[in-house]
Amino acid sequence: MLMAFETVGEKIDGLRGDLQSVTPPRGLRCKSFNDRRVCEIGFAFFPGGHGVLDGSRAEITTLVLGSDWGNEVSFDRIVSRTSYDKDEKSFGVGRRLLEDAGFCVEDCFFTNAWPVLRSDDMPEIGHHAMREVTSFTQQCRGFFKKTLKSLQPKVVITLGLSPAWFVTPLVENTAWLPDEQKPRNDCGVPVNFTLRSLPTEPVESPSKVLYVAGVHWSYLSKHASDRWNTKDARATECALYELARKTAGITAANEQC
């Protein structure tokens, strides 16, 4: 049972242990962190492998959910850096977006829906290969549920289509994907959907967590424009983040950090 006095860092250490149960099936071109030398130094979440910038914090207000760790080639470039939060371009873009929306990034946890590495130089963009492997995706959803239970965030921000698809059964709200006519897989998730089909406001799950469908930080300029069709798409995306923060009752960073 989780103790009330546990620090965020201690909770994440527990999640790192639970991550060992996430094992890709034979034949799927990805590897768990049990297969990697980096698991020995705990490089299982981002940024910097710990998921947070400050593990001594008392709580997590916000969880940011990416897709996966990319492929081994790109991952090796990441782990060779000494300061992920400063050197990783995608995280730098996202950090500024969160800060502009009033979030305190020290109170955010950053992780992935499928917490694994794609093998070798397997392509990182386009259709997400792991979406087709129902049993493994369910494993990963089980781990994500443990993450939510442990950290108890008020807001979950998904980055791109695949993480939005991943959380659909957990949101359990038709406002998340309102088109009931779309073909669905055996998990009840629409097979095909676009950025424009994602909700433009935060959506509350039965557990009272607010889910925000955001674009991926690596493609913020292009995909935000595709989604919002406005002259200042980044500002519109930032306003969505800010609305979620205010709706969840999270105090602005300049008032509490």
Sequence and secondary structure as in RCSB ss.txt:
>XXXX:A:sequence
MLMAFETVGEKIDGLRGDLQSVTPPRGLRCKSFNDRRVCEIGFAFFPGGHGVLDGSRAEITTLVLGSDWGNEVSF
DRIVSRTSYDKDEKSFGVGRRLLEDAGFCVEDCFFTNAWPVLRSDDMPEIGHHAMREVTSFTQQCRGFFKKTLKS
LQPKVVITLGLSPAWFVTPLVENTAWLPDEQKPRNDCGVPVNFTLRSLPTEPVESPSKVLYVAGVHWSYLSKHAS
DRWNTKDARATECALYELARKTAGITAANEQC
>XXXX:A:secstr
   TT  HHHHHHHHHHHGGG    TT SEE GGGSGGGGGT  BTTTBTSSS TT S   EEEEES   BHHHH
HHHHT S HHHH HHHHHHHHHHHHTT  GGGEEEEESS SEESTT   SSS GGGG HHHHHHHHHHHHHHHHH
H  SEEEEESHHHHHHHHHHH  TTTS  TTS B TTS BS   GGGS SS EE TTS EEEEE  GGGHHHHHH
HHH STTHHHHHHHHHHHHHHHTT   HHHH 
